[in-house]
Protein backbone atom coordinates (compact mmCIF):
# COMPACT_ATOMS: atom_id res chain seq x y z
CA UNK A 1 0.00 0.00 0.00
CA UNK A 2 1.26 3.52 -0.79
CA UNK A 3 2.21 5.63 2.23
CA UNK A 4 -0.51 8.19 1.43
CA UNK A 5 -3.76 8.50 -0.54
CA UNK A 6 -5.58 11.53 -1.91
CA UNK A 7 -7.81 11.59 1.20
CA UNK A 8 -4.68 12.27 3.29
CA UNK A 9 -3.83 15.20 1.05
CA UNK A 10 -7.35 16.60 1.31
CA UNK A 11 -7.22 16.31 5.11
CA UNK A 12 -3.89 18.13 5.07
CA UNK A 13 -5.39 20.90 2.93
CA UNK A 14 -8.17 21.40 5.47
CA UNK A 15 -5.74 21.33 8.40
CA UNK A 16 -3.28 23.93 7.06
CA UNK A 17 -5.84 26.22 5.40
CA UNK A 18 -5.35 29.79 6.57
CA UNK A 19 -2.01 29.01 8.21
CA UNK A 20 0.11 28.84 5.06
CA UNK A 21 -0.27 31.01 2.00
CA UNK A 22 -2.36 29.75 -0.88
CA UNK A 23 0.27 30.89 -3.34
CA UNK A 24 -0.57 32.41 -6.74
CA UNK A 25 -0.69 30.12 -9.78
CA UNK A 26 -0.16 32.50 -12.66
CA UNK A 27 0.25 32.34 -16.41
CA UNK A 28 3.83 33.05 -17.54
CA UNK A 29 3.62 34.33 -21.13
CA UNK A 30 7.36 35.03 -21.47
CA UNK A 31 8.20 31.51 -20.32
CA UNK A 32 5.62 30.20 -22.77
CA UNK A 33 7.39 32.06 -25.60
CA UNK A 34 10.72 30.71 -24.41
CA UNK A 35 9.64 27.06 -24.23
CA UNK A 36 6.90 26.64 -26.84
CA UNK A 37 4.44 25.41 -24.20
CA UNK A 38 1.62 27.13 -22.30
CA UNK A 39 3.25 27.70 -18.92
CA UNK A 40 1.86 28.68 -15.53
CA UNK A 41 3.92 28.99 -12.35
CA UNK A 42 2.99 28.07 -8.77
CA UNK A 43 4.91 30.65 -6.71
CA UNK A 44 5.80 28.70 -3.56
CA UNK A 45 8.73 31.11 -3.09
CA UNK A 46 6.13 33.50 -1.65
CA UNK A 47 5.58 31.44 1.52
CA UNK A 48 6.67 33.13 4.76
CA UNK A 49 9.96 31.22 4.82
CA UNK A 50 10.40 31.31 1.06
CA UNK A 51 9.64 27.68 0.20
CA UNK A 52 6.97 24.97 -0.04
CA UNK A 53 8.34 23.11 3.01
CA UNK A 54 5.91 24.91 5.33
CA UNK A 55 2.98 22.83 4.09
CA UNK A 56 4.35 19.45 5.13
CA UNK A 57 6.04 20.72 8.28
CA UNK A 58 2.86 22.36 9.53
CA UNK A 59 0.71 19.34 8.74
CA UNK A 60 3.08 17.17 10.77
CA UNK A 61 3.17 19.61 13.70
CA UNK A 62 -0.61 19.91 13.84
CA UNK A 63 -0.89 16.12 14.28
CA UNK A 64 1.18 16.11 17.50
CA UNK A 65 -0.53 15.12 20.74
CA UNK A 66 -0.47 17.61 23.64
CA UNK A 67 2.28 15.54 25.29
CA UNK A 68 4.37 15.53 22.10
CA UNK A 69 3.92 19.28 21.73
CA UNK A 70 5.13 19.84 25.27
CA UNK A 71 8.27 17.73 24.74
CA UNK A 72 9.06 19.35 21.38
CA UNK A 73 10.32 18.32 17.96
CA UNK A 74 13.63 17.77 16.24
CA UNK A 75 14.47 18.01 12.54
CA UNK A 76 17.55 17.84 10.35
CA UNK A 77 17.97 20.19 7.44
CA UNK A 78 20.46 22.45 5.73
CA UNK A 79 17.93 25.10 4.81
CA UNK A 80 14.25 25.34 3.89
CA UNK A 81 12.87 22.49 6.03
CA UNK A 82 14.79 23.87 9.01
CA UNK A 83 13.20 27.27 8.67
CA UNK A 84 9.73 25.84 8.02
CA UNK A 85 9.77 23.65 11.15
CA UNK A 86 11.28 26.41 13.29
CA UNK A 87 8.80 29.03 12.05
CA UNK A 88 5.61 27.02 12.57
CA UNK A 89 6.82 25.38 15.77
CA UNK A 90 7.52 28.83 17.17
CA UNK A 91 4.13 30.09 16.05
CA UNK A 92 2.42 27.12 17.73
CA UNK A 93 4.48 27.32 20.91
CA UNK A 94 6.27 24.01 20.30
CA UNK A 95 9.97 23.79 21.30
CA UNK A 96 12.11 22.88 18.30
CA UNK A 97 15.67 21.66 17.81
CA UNK A 98 17.18 21.74 14.34
CA UNK A 99 20.32 19.78 13.50
CA UNK A 100 22.27 21.29 10.62
CA UNK A 101 25.54 20.20 8.97
CA UNK A 102 28.59 22.05 10.25
CA UNK A 103 29.14 23.66 6.84
CA UNK A 104 25.69 25.26 6.72
CA UNK A 105 25.95 28.94 5.70
CA UNK A 106 25.78 31.20 8.74
CA UNK A 107 22.78 33.13 7.39
CA UNK A 108 20.66 29.95 7.22
CA UNK A 109 21.57 28.94 10.75
CA UNK A 110 20.83 32.45 12.03
CA UNK A 111 17.50 32.61 10.20
CA UNK A 112 16.52 29.32 11.85
CA UNK A 113 17.55 30.60 15.29
CA UNK A 114 15.57 33.74 14.55
CA UNK A 115 12.39 31.65 14.50
CA UNK A 116 13.12 30.46 18.02
CA UNK A 117 14.73 27.08 17.34
CA UNK A 118 17.73 25.59 19.09
CA UNK A 119 20.27 25.03 16.31
CA UNK A 120 22.76 22.20 16.65
CA UNK A 121 25.59 22.20 14.11
CA UNK A 122 26.78 18.60 13.85
CA UNK A 123 28.06 16.39 11.04
CA UNK A 124 29.72 16.94 7.69
CA UNK A 125 26.64 15.89 5.69
CA UNK A 126 22.88 15.82 6.06
CA UNK A 127 23.09 12.07 6.64
CA UNK A 128 25.40 12.74 9.60
CA UNK A 129 22.95 15.34 10.91
CA UNK A 130 20.11 12.82 10.63
CA UNK A 131 21.99 10.43 12.92
CA UNK A 132 22.38 13.21 15.47
CA UNK A 133 18.70 14.16 15.16
CA UNK A 134 17.57 10.58 15.73
CA UNK A 135 19.83 10.32 18.77
CA UNK A 136 18.42 13.54 20.22
CA UNK A 137 14.91 12.27 19.52
CA UNK A 138 15.58 9.13 21.54
CA UNK A 139 17.43 10.89 24.37
CA UNK A 140 15.00 13.78 24.87
CA UNK A 141 11.74 12.22 23.75
CA UNK A 142 11.45 14.64 20.82
CA UNK A 143 9.28 13.91 17.79
CA UNK A 144 11.32 13.71 14.60
CA UNK A 145 9.91 15.81 11.75
CA UNK A 146 11.56 14.23 8.72
CA UNK A 147 12.02 16.50 5.68
CA UNK A 148 10.42 14.02 3.26
CA UNK A 149 10.04 10.43 4.49
CA UNK A 150 6.91 11.00 6.58
CA UNK A 151 3.30 10.45 5.38
CA UNK A 152 2.01 13.66 6.99
CA UNK A 153 4.80 15.69 5.43
CA UNK A 154 4.20 14.10 2.03
CA UNK A 155 0.45 14.78 2.28
CA UNK A 156 1.09 18.42 3.19
CA UNK A 157 3.28 18.95 0.15
CA UNK A 158 0.62 17.37 -2.07
CA UNK A 159 -1.78 20.23 -1.32
CA UNK A 160 0.11 22.20 -3.98
CA UNK A 161 -1.33 19.95 -6.70
CA UNK A 162 -4.90 20.32 -5.42
CA UNK A 163 -4.59 24.11 -5.64
CA UNK A 164 -3.03 24.01 -9.11
CA UNK A 165 -5.76 21.76 -10.54
CA UNK A 166 -8.54 23.77 -8.90
CA UNK A 167 -7.29 26.81 -10.81
CA UNK A 168 -6.41 25.05 -14.07
CA UNK A 169 -8.15 21.66 -14.47
CA UNK A 170 -6.80 21.33 -18.03
CA UNK A 171 -3.11 20.97 -17.16
CA UNK A 172 -1.30 18.35 -19.21
CA UNK A 173 1.87 18.22 -17.11
CA UNK A 174 3.17 19.19 -13.68
CA UNK A 175 6.94 19.45 -13.32
CA UNK A 176 8.33 18.82 -9.84
CA UNK A 177 11.92 18.95 -8.54
CA UNK A 178 13.05 15.78 -6.74
CA UNK A 179 15.27 15.70 -3.68
CA UNK A 180 14.17 13.09 -1.17
CA UNK A 181 10.83 12.80 -2.97
CA UNK A 182 8.38 14.26 -0.45
CA UNK A 183 7.10 16.97 -2.79
CA UNK A 184 6.74 14.90 -5.93
CA UNK A 185 5.15 11.94 -4.13
CA UNK A 186 2.50 14.16 -2.55
CA UNK A 187 1.87 16.01 -5.82
CA UNK A 188 1.69 12.76 -7.80
CA UNK A 189 -0.84 11.15 -5.46
CA UNK A 190 -3.10 14.21 -5.42
CA UNK A 191 -2.86 15.08 -9.11
CA UNK A 192 -3.33 11.52 -10.34
CA UNK A 193 -6.46 11.10 -8.23
CA UNK A 194 -8.01 14.30 -9.58
CA UNK A 195 -6.78 13.83 -13.17
CA UNK A 196 -5.73 10.24 -13.91
CA UNK A 197 -4.43 11.23 -17.36
CA UNK A 198 -2.11 14.01 -16.12
CA UNK A 199 1.63 13.57 -16.61
CA UNK A 200 3.90 14.10 -13.60
CA UNK A 201 7.51 14.78 -14.59
CA UNK A 202 10.29 14.73 -12.00
CA UNK A 203 13.48 16.75 -12.29
CA UNK A 204 16.86 16.07 -10.68
CA UNK A 205 20.19 17.84 -10.87
CA UNK A 206 22.44 15.79 -13.14
CA UNK A 207 25.04 15.68 -10.37
CA UNK A 208 22.51 14.03 -8.01
CA UNK A 209 20.55 11.43 -10.03
CA UNK A 210 19.60 9.49 -6.91
CA UNK A 211 15.98 8.83 -7.84
CA UNK A 212 16.76 8.18 -11.50
CA UNK A 213 19.35 5.63 -10.43
CA UNK A 214 16.84 3.88 -8.18
CA UNK A 215 14.08 3.85 -10.79
CA UNK A 216 16.28 2.83 -13.72
CA UNK A 217 18.53 0.42 -11.86
CA UNK A 218 21.57 2.50 -12.76
CA UNK A 219 24.64 3.52 -10.80
CA UNK A 220 25.49 6.97 -12.14
CA UNK A 221 27.83 9.00 -9.89
CA UNK A 222 26.12 11.10 -7.21
CA UNK A 223 27.79 14.18 -5.76
CA UNK A 224 29.41 17.50 -6.54
CA UNK A 225 28.83 21.22 -6.19
CA UNK A 226 25.43 22.16 -7.61
CA UNK A 227 23.42 25.36 -7.69
CA UNK A 228 20.39 23.19 -6.81
CA UNK A 229 21.59 22.29 -3.32
CA UNK A 230 17.98 21.96 -2.14
CA UNK A 231 17.62 18.75 -4.18
CA UNK A 232 21.21 17.53 -3.74
CA UNK A 233 20.14 14.35 -1.94
CA UNK A 234 22.10 11.10 -2.16
CA UNK A 235 19.26 8.79 -1.11
CA UNK A 236 15.60 8.99 -2.08
CA UNK A 237 13.01 8.30 0.63
CA UNK A 238 11.92 4.79 1.56
CA UNK A 239 8.25 5.86 1.54
CA UNK A 240 8.46 8.18 -1.43
CA UNK A 241 10.21 5.90 -3.92
CA UNK A 242 7.33 3.43 -4.48
CA UNK A 243 4.95 6.32 -5.25
CA UNK A 244 7.43 7.87 -7.66
CA UNK A 245 7.94 4.53 -9.34
CA UNK A 246 4.18 4.06 -9.78
CA UNK A 247 3.01 7.55 -10.71
CA UNK A 248 5.85 9.61 -12.19
CA UNK A 249 6.03 9.35 -15.98
CA UNK A 250 9.63 10.43 -16.46
CA UNK A 251 12.63 11.89 -14.64
CA UNK A 252 14.65 14.56 -16.45
CA UNK A 253 18.24 15.27 -15.40
CA UNK A 254 19.38 18.88 -15.81
CA UNK A 255 22.96 20.14 -15.90
CA UNK A 256 24.29 23.26 -14.17
CA UNK A 257 24.09 25.63 -17.18
CA UNK A 258 20.39 24.74 -17.62
CA UNK A 259 19.71 25.41 -13.93
CA UNK A 260 21.53 28.75 -14.12
CA UNK A 261 19.58 29.68 -17.25
CA UNK A 262 16.30 28.86 -15.49
CA UNK A 263 17.18 30.91 -12.39
CA UNK A 264 17.99 33.84 -14.69
CA UNK A 265 14.77 33.37 -16.69
CA UNK A 266 12.64 33.55 -13.55
CA UNK A 267 14.42 36.74 -12.47
CA UNK A 268 14.35 38.33 -15.92
CA UNK A 269 10.96 37.27 -17.27
CA UNK A 270 8.88 36.73 -14.11
CA UNK A 271 10.59 39.15 -11.71
CA UNK A 272 10.81 36.23 -9.27
CA UNK A 273 13.66 34.95 -7.13
CA UNK A 274 14.23 31.22 -7.60
CA UNK A 275 16.87 29.13 -5.89
CA UNK A 276 18.50 26.46 -8.03
CA UNK A 277 16.16 23.70 -6.82
CA UNK A 278 13.16 25.97 -7.30
CA UNK A 279 14.09 26.57 -10.93
CA UNK A 280 14.73 22.90 -11.78
CA UNK A 281 11.34 22.38 -13.46
CA UNK A 282 11.92 25.25 -15.86
CA UNK A 283 15.46 23.98 -16.44
CA UNK A 284 13.94 20.68 -17.64
CA UNK A 285 11.74 22.54 -20.11
CA UNK A 286 14.77 24.41 -21.44
CA UNK A 287 16.83 21.21 -21.66
CA UNK A 288 14.08 19.05 -23.20
CA UNK A 289 11.66 21.32 -25.07
CA UNK A 290 10.56 18.35 -27.19
CA UNK A 291 8.82 16.82 -24.16
CA UNK A 292 6.61 19.85 -23.55
CA UNK A 293 6.08 21.75 -26.79
CA UNK A 294 2.41 22.56 -27.33
CA UNK A 295 1.36 21.21 -23.92
CA UNK A 296 -0.20 22.97 -20.91
CA UNK A 297 2.46 22.86 -18.18
CA UNK A 298 2.40 23.76 -14.50
CA UNK A 299 5.75 24.58 -12.88
CA UNK A 300 6.31 24.47 -9.12
CA UNK A 301 8.72 27.26 -8.20
CA UNK A 302 9.31 25.50 -4.92
CA UNK A 303 11.78 27.88 -3.27
CA UNK A 304 13.33 31.32 -3.59
CA UNK A 305 16.01 31.31 -0.91
CA UNK A 306 19.00 32.20 -3.06
CA UNK A 307 21.84 34.41 -1.87
CA UNK A 308 21.67 37.81 -3.58
CA UNK A 309 25.33 37.71 -4.58
CA UNK A 310 24.88 34.26 -6.10
CA UNK A 311 21.83 35.44 -8.04
CA UNK A 312 23.82 38.42 -9.35
CA UNK A 313 26.62 36.08 -10.42
CA UNK A 314 24.19 33.77 -12.22
CA UNK A 315 22.63 36.68 -14.10
CA UNK A 316 26.01 38.05 -15.20
CA UNK A 317 27.14 34.56 -16.31
CA UNK A 318 23.98 34.27 -18.42
CA UNK A 319 24.74 37.60 -20.08
CA UNK A 320 28.17 36.22 -20.91
CA UNK A 321 26.66 33.02 -22.36
CA UNK A 322 24.41 35.16 -24.55
CA UNK A 323 27.42 37.28 -25.65
CA UNK A 324 25.76 40.35 -24.17
CA UNK A 325 28.84 40.80 -22.01
CA UNK A 326 32.11 40.34 -23.89
CA UNK A 327 35.78 40.93 -23.14
CA UNK A 328 38.49 41.60 -25.71
CA UNK A 329 42.09 42.78 -25.98
CA UNK A 330 43.41 45.42 -28.36
CA UNK A 331 47.19 45.53 -28.89
CA UNK A 332 48.50 48.72 -30.50
CA UNK A 333 51.49 51.07 -30.64
CA UNK A 334 51.39 53.26 -27.53
CA UNK A 335 50.20 56.70 -28.50
CA UNK A 336 48.33 59.58 -26.82
CA UNK A 337 44.57 59.39 -27.10
CA UNK A 338 44.35 55.65 -27.81
CA UNK A 339 42.10 54.93 -24.84
CA UNK A 340 39.86 57.87 -25.70
CA UNK A 341 39.63 56.69 -29.30
CA UNK A 342 38.55 53.20 -28.21
CA UNK A 343 35.97 54.59 -25.79
CA UNK A 344 34.60 56.98 -28.41
CA UNK A 345 34.21 54.23 -31.00
CA UNK A 346 32.49 51.92 -28.52
CA UNK A 347 30.13 54.69 -27.46
CA UNK A 348 29.23 55.44 -31.06
CA UNK A 349 28.54 51.73 -31.61
CA UNK A 350 26.16 51.63 -28.64
CA UNK A 351 28.31 49.53 -26.28
CA UNK A 352 28.43 50.12 -22.53
CA UNK A 353 31.98 49.86 -21.14
CA UNK A 354 32.04 47.88 -17.89
CA UNK A 355 35.78 47.57 -17.29
CA UNK A 356 39.11 48.65 -18.81
CA UNK A 357 42.63 47.41 -18.04
CA UNK A 358 45.65 49.19 -19.57
CA UNK A 359 48.90 47.13 -19.67
CA UNK A 360 52.42 47.70 -20.98
CA UNK A 361 54.37 44.87 -19.31
CA UNK A 362 53.08 41.77 -21.14
CA UNK A 363 55.94 40.03 -22.97
CA UNK A 364 53.76 39.38 -26.01
CA UNK A 365 53.30 43.14 -26.44
CA UNK A 366 56.04 45.12 -28.31
CA UNK A 367 58.26 47.32 -26.13
CA UNK A 368 56.65 50.41 -27.64
CA UNK A 369 53.22 48.88 -27.59
CA UNK A 370 50.31 48.68 -25.18
CA UNK A 371 47.48 46.25 -24.57
CA UNK A 372 44.00 47.38 -23.59
CA UNK A 373 41.59 44.81 -22.15
CA UNK A 374 37.96 45.96 -22.36
CA UNK A 375 34.74 44.41 -21.09
CA UNK A 376 31.54 45.70 -22.69
CA UNK A 377 27.80 45.14 -22.38
CA UNK A 378 25.69 45.01 -25.55
CA UNK A 379 22.07 44.53 -26.60
CA UNK A 380 22.46 41.08 -28.14
CA UNK A 381 24.86 38.52 -29.63
CA UNK A 382 24.31 40.14 -33.05
CA UNK A 383 25.13 43.57 -31.64
CA UNK A 384 28.36 42.20 -30.12
CA UNK A 385 29.37 40.66 -33.45
CA UNK A 386 28.69 43.96 -35.23
CA UNK A 387 30.88 45.84 -32.75
CA UNK A 388 33.79 43.43 -33.23
CA UNK A 389 33.41 43.71 -36.99
CA UNK A 390 33.43 47.52 -36.83
CA UNK A 391 36.50 47.62 -34.58
CA UNK A 392 38.31 45.19 -36.86
CA UNK A 393 37.39 47.24 -39.92
CA UNK A 394 38.71 50.32 -38.12
CA UNK A 395 42.13 48.75 -37.67
CA UNK A 396 41.96 47.99 -33.94
CA UNK A 397 41.81 44.17 -34.40
CA UNK A 398 40.25 43.10 -31.09
CA UNK A 399 40.92 39.55 -29.85
CA UNK A 400 38.19 37.93 -27.78
CA UNK A 401 39.02 36.97 -24.18
CA UNK A 402 37.01 33.91 -23.13
CA UNK A 403 37.05 31.53 -20.16
CA UNK A 404 40.17 29.85 -21.58
CA UNK A 405 41.97 33.13 -22.29
CA UNK A 406 42.63 34.86 -25.61
CA UNK A 407 40.85 33.52 -28.66
CA UNK A 408 42.69 32.90 -31.91
CA UNK A 409 39.92 34.67 -33.79
CA UNK A 410 38.47 38.13 -33.47
CA UNK A 411 34.96 36.84 -32.61
N, C-alpha and C positions, 0 to 999 in steps of 0.2 A: 504493500500500500504506500502511495506517496505520502510524504511528511505533512502536506497540507492539501486542502481542497478549496474550491472557490468560496464555500460557506465561511471558511476561516478568514479569507480576505475580506469578505463583506462584513463580518463581525469586527475585524480590525478597523475598517473604514468607519463604522459606527462609533467605535471606541475613541478614535483619535480625532474625530470631526470637531472642528473648532479649536483644537489645541496645536495643530500644525497647519501651515498655510496650504490651501488648495491652490497650487501654483498655476499660473497662466499656461494655456496650451494654444500657441499662436502660429498662424501661417507665417512662413519665412520665404517671401518671394525671391529674395536675392539668392538664398541657398537653393531654391528650386531652379533658378536660372543656371546656377553653377553646376548642378548635378543632373539636370534633365528629368527630375522627379517632381512630384508635388509634395513639398516638405512642410511639416509643422513641428514645432519644438516645444517640449514640456520643460519649463524653466525651473527645475529643482534647485538651481543655484540661488533662488530667491528665498529659500527657507532661512530661518533665523540664524542657523549656524552654517549656512551656505551649501548644504548638500542634502540629498534624499535620506540620509541615515536616520534622521529624526523620526521618520514614520515607524520603522521597525523597532528602534530603541524605545520609543514611547509606548508602543503596543506591548512590548515585553514588560516595561515598568508598571503599566496599569494592571497587569495580571498578578502582581505580587500580593501575597497575603499581608495582613497588618504586621505579623511577626517578621516576615521577610523585609518589609519596608523599614522596620525599626533597626534590623541588623545592618542593612545596606547592601549595595551591589558592588561588583568588581567587573572591569572590562579590560581587554587589551586592544590597543589600537595605536597607530602612528599618526592619526589625524582626524578624519571626519567622524568616525564612530565614537572616538573619545569625546569630542565636543558635543555630539548629540546626546550621549548618555549623561555627561556632566550637566549639560544645560537642563534637560528635562528632569533629571534626578533632583537638581537644585530647586527647580520650580515646584516639584512635588514634595519637597522636604525629605528626600531620601538620601542618606549618606552615600557617597560614591568614591571608589578608589579606581584610578585608571593606571594601568601598567603600560609604559611606553618604552620602546627601544632606546638605548642610551644615545644613539645618534639622531634622535628626533630633533628637528629644528626648534630652537628656543621659543620662537613665536608660537608654535603649536602647543608646546607644553604650557606656556604662560596663558594662552587663550583657554586651555582646559582648566587650569587653576582658577582662572577668572570666573568660571561658572561654579566654583565652590568645591571642586573635586580635589581629593588627595592624589597627587601625581607621583608615581613610583617609576623612576627610570632604571630599568633592569634589562639586561640581555642585548646581544648584538643584533638580533633579528626579531621579527614579530613572533616567530615560533618560540624563541627563548622567552619572550614576554608572556606568551600564553602559558608556559609552564609555571612562571611566577604567579600569574593570575589564578591558576587552578590551585596552587599551593595556598595562596592567601584565602581563597574561597573555602578551602577545607579547614584552615587554621582559625579563621574568624567567623565562619558561618555565613559568609557573604554569598549572595546569588550571582552566578556568572551570567553576564549579558554578552553572549557571543556575537561577533560582528556579522555572521552570516549563517552559521550552522545551528539554527534554532527555529522551530516552526513559527513561533510568534513573531520573530524578527522577519522571517521570510514573508509571512502573511501581511505584515505592515508595509513592506516594500511593494507588495503586489497591488496596493491601493492606487498606485500611480496608473496602472493599466485601466482600472475601472474608470478613473477620471478621464483618461484620454479617450476611451471608447464612448463614454457618455457624450463627449463634445464632438467627436467625429466617428460615428459608427461605421463609416465606409473605409477605414484604414486598411491598406493591403499588408503593410509591414510595420513592425515595431523593432527598432534597433536598440540593443541594450548592452552596455559594457559588462564584461565578466571579470570579477576578481575571484572571490570565494564562491560566488554563485547565488547569494541571497537575493539580490535584486532581480536577476533574470528568472530565477525559479518562481518567485512570487508573481512577476509580470506574466510569465508563460502560463501559469495555472489560471490566473484571472482572465487573461485575454482569450485563451483557448476555450474557456467555458462560455464566455459571452459570444465569441466569434470563432467557431471551430475551424473555419477556413483561413484564419489570419496566419501570417508567416512571422515567426519570431526569429530574429537573427542576432546571434551573439557576437561580440567583438572583444578580442584580446590583443594586447600589445605583443608584437612578434617576438620580443625578448622574453615574454612570459606566457608561452602557449600551454599552460597547465591543463586547462579544460580540454583543449583540442587534442592534446596528447592522450588524455584519459578516454575521450570519446573515440578517437581514431586508432587507439592502440599503438601510438607512436612514442618515440623517446627523443623528441627534439630538445636541444639545450634550453634550460630555463635559468634566467638570471641576467643581470647587467643593469646599467644606469638608463632608466627610461623617464621620459617626461610624464608618463601615465603611472606615477607611483601608487595612485589609489587602487589600481588593479594589478599591481606587481605582486601577485600571490603565487607561491610555489605549489600549493596543494589546494585543489577544489574541495568544497565541503562534502562530507559523507552523506548528508541529507539532501543537498542540492543537486548532486551529480545525477541521480536517477531521474529527476524531473527534467533536467537539461537534456539528458539522453532521449527521453520520451517526447519532449515537446518542442525542442529548439531545432529549426530546420537546417541551420548552417552556422558555422563559426568562421568569422573572417579575422585573419591576422593582419595587423596594420603596423607598418614600420614607423620609425621616429619622424622622418620628414612628413609623412601623411598626418601624424598627430599634430606636429607643429603647424602644418597648413590649416588644419581644422580649428585649432585654438585661435589662429589669426583670423580665420573666416568668421568665427563667432564675434570676435572683437570688432572686425571691420564692417561686416554686413548686418549684424544683429545688435551691435552695441552691448554685447554681453560678455562677461568674464567667464571663461571656462577653463578649469584645470585640465591637465592632459587626459585623465580618465573620463572627465565629463565630456570631452570632445571626441572620444573614441568612435561613437556611432557615426558622426559626420565624417571622420577619417575613413571609415569603411566605405562610405558612399563615394568619397573622392578616389579611393584606391580601386574600388570595383563598381564603377558606374553601370556596367552591364547588368548587374544584379537588380538594379533599382529603376532604371530608366523607364519613364512612363507610369510608374506606380505611385500610390499614395502612401507616404512614409511618415511615421512618427518617430522623432528622435527624442531620447531622454538625455537632456543636459543635466547629468546627475550631480555635478558639483562645480563650484566656482572658486574654490580656495586655492588660487594661484598667487605666488609672490609677485608683487608689482614689477620688480626688477626682472624676474624671469619672463613675465609677459612682454615687457619692453624688448628684451633680447629676442624672443620668438618673433615679434613683429618686425624687428630690423632684419633678422635672418631671412624672413619671407620676402622682404623688399629686395634683398640681395639675390635670392633665388629667381625672382622675377626680373632681374637686371634693372630694377628701379633705383638701386644703389650700386654704384660701380666705382672701382678704384683703378687708376692707371698711372704710369710713370712717363714723363717727358724728359728726355735727355737732350741738352742743347748747349752750344757755346754760351759761356756766362757773359751776359750783357745787361746793362741797365734797362729796366722796364720790362724784363721778360715776364716776371710774375704778374705785373699789371696787364700785360698783353693777354696772358692765358685767362686771367679772371674776366677781362672784357669780352673775349671771345665766348667763354662759357655763359656769361650773362646774356649776350646777344642770342645765344642758341637756346636759352630758356632753362639752363641747368642751375641747380642750387648747390653751391659749394659747401660741403660739410666739414672738410678737413684738408689742410695743405701741409706738406713737409718738404723743406728745402734743404738738399744735401750736396756737399762738395767733396766728401771724403771717400766715396765708394770707389774701389779700385777699377771697376768696369766703366767709370766715367773719366773722360780725358782730363788732364791736369788743368786745362783752361775751360773745362766744362762744368755743368751743374745738372743735377737731377731734381725734378720736382714731382713729388707724389701727391696726387689729388684724389679726393673722394667726393663724388657728386651724387645728388638725388635728381631723378628725372621722372617724367610722366608715365613712361612705359618702356618695355624692351625695345620697341621700334624707335622711340625717341633717343634712347641711349645709343643705338646703332647709328642713327643719323648724326649724333654729336661726334662720335668717333670718326665717322667718315669725313665730316667737315674739318675736324682738327687735322686729320691725315692729309686732306686736300690742301690745307693751309700750311703744310710743311712742318707741323709739330710732331707728327709720328708718335702718337701715344701707344704705349704697350700696356695691355690689361694686366692688373695684379689680381690674381685669384687666390683661393685657399692654398694652392700649392706654390704660390709665388708668381713671378713674371711669366706671362704667356708668350709663346713664340709668335703669335699673331696679334694684330692690332685689336681685333674684336672677335 
